[in-house]
Amino acid sequence: MNDAHLHLIVNHFPIIGTIFGFGILIVGMLLKNNSVKNTAYVLFIVAAIFAALSMATGEGAEELVEDMPNIGKKIIHEHEELAEKLAIALYVLGAASLFALFLSVKKNSKEKLVSYFILGLAFVAIFLSQKVGTSGGEIRHTEIRENPVVTEGTNQNLIPNTNDKEADKK
């Protein structure tokens, strides 16, 4: 198993964990249930850990795919820059969640205020997650790029070509 394979295994959890944690935190806040909120905090902490694992495997994954056809260093660099921003957001979210768990256990009244801060951080992290996930997917899935890449020997019918549409009109 190489770094690219490991990266593919771990890189989805920071995104999915943050989305689930966000929804669970909202439910916990609406129900005023600390156990439910604590579950969200734990998810955010685990998402931060997986973000660190994803960052650790990203460089090795880059080395394996950057010279492949239709990949290139530019698209990987864009993904890497976005991933670094997301990782920072998730590290802050994880640390804040750890602090919120501590406040919750101590039954500190500030936990409610911290939960709103965490909700805002999670929203930012979800926004960044969408950008990172899309840019990561575009590395190998050329069909989701803004300007899809069609290479020699591929089935031209898989990716719409505006020239083909005009030819069909004739």
N, C-alpha and C positions, 0 to 999 in steps of 0.2 A: 504494500500500500504506500503510495507516494504522497507528497504534500498536496498535490492537486486533488487527489481522492479524499484526503482528510479534510481539506478545505470545503469540498462539496458536502461532506457529512456534517460539519459543525456550523457552516455559515447560515443555515436557515433558522436555527433556534433563536438567535438574537432578535430576528425580525418577528417570528411567530410568538416568542415568549413575551415580547414587549406589547404586541397587539392584544394577546390574551390577558396580560397583566393589567393593561389599561382598562379593558372591559370589566375585569374582576374588581379593580379598584373603584370604578364608578358604582358598581353594584354594592360593594361594601360601604361606600360613602352614603349612598341612598338609603340603605338598610340600617346604617349606623352600627355596623357589625365589625368589630375589630378583628375577629377571626378571618373573615373574608378579606379585609384589607391586608392583613398579615400574609395571606396567601399571595396576594398581588405583589407585596414587597419581596417575598421569597422568589417569585418568578422574575422580578426585575434584577435581583442579585444573580440568579442563575443565568439570565440573559447577558449580564455584564461579564460573567465568567466565560461564557461561550463566545462573546465578542473578543475577549483576549485570545482564546484558542483560534478563532477565525483569523485574527490579525497575525498570529504566530505562524499560521500555515499559508497565509496569503502570498508572502514573498517567494516561497518555494513553488507555489502554484504558478505564480507569474513566470518564473524561470522556465517552467515546463511548457507553457503555452504561448509566450510572447512572440515566438518566431513561426508559429503555425500560420498557414494561409488564412487570410481574411481576419486576422486578429489584430496585430500591430500593438506597438507600445502606447500609442495615444489613448486608445480606448481603455487599456488596462490602467494607465496613469489616472485617468478621470475616475475610474472605479476606486482606485486606491485612495485618492484624495477625499472622495465622499465617505469611504469606509473609515478613514481616520477621524473625520468629524463625528460620524455615528459612534465610533468606539469611545470617544471622549464623552459624548452625551450619555452613553450607556454606563460608563464608569462613574460619572457623577450621579446618574440615576440609581445605580447599585449602591453607592456609598450613602446617598440620601435615604434609600430604602432600609439599609442596615441601621441607620440612625433612627428612622421611624419605627422599626421593630423594637429597638431599645426603648424608645419613648412609650410605645404601646405596652411593653412588658412592665414598665415602671408606672403605667397609668398616668402619664404626664399629659396635662391639658394642651400642651403645644403640639401634640401628635396630630391633631385635626388640622392645624395650620400647615404642618409639614406635609400632610397628605395632599393638600391643594397644590403645594409646590411640586410635589412628585407627579401629580396629575398633569401639570403643565410641562414638566420635563418629559414625561412619557409621550405627550402629544408631539413635542418637537422631535423626539426620537423616532416616532412612527413616521413623521414626515421625511426625516432623513433615511429611514429604513426603506421607504418606497424608492427613493432615489438610488440608494446603494443596491437594492435588489434588482432594479431595472438595469442599472449600468453593469452589474455582474452578469445578469442574464444575456445582455447584448454581446458580451465577450464571445460566447459560443453560439448563441442563437441569433444569427444574423437576420433572421426574418422579423425580429421585433425591433430592429434598429430603425431610426427615422428614415434613413436611406439604405434599404436592404441591399446586401451585396449578392450579386449573382455571378458565379464563376463558370468558366468553361466546363462543360461536361455535366452541369447540373440540370435538372428538369426546369426549364424556363417557365412552365405553367404553375409552379409552386409559388412564385413571387410575381405579382402583377407588374407588368411593364407598360407604361403609358403608350409606347410605340405600338404595342400589340393591340391595344384598345382602338387606336386610330386606324390600324390596318383592318380590324374587324368591321368598322363602319363602312368601309369601301365595298 
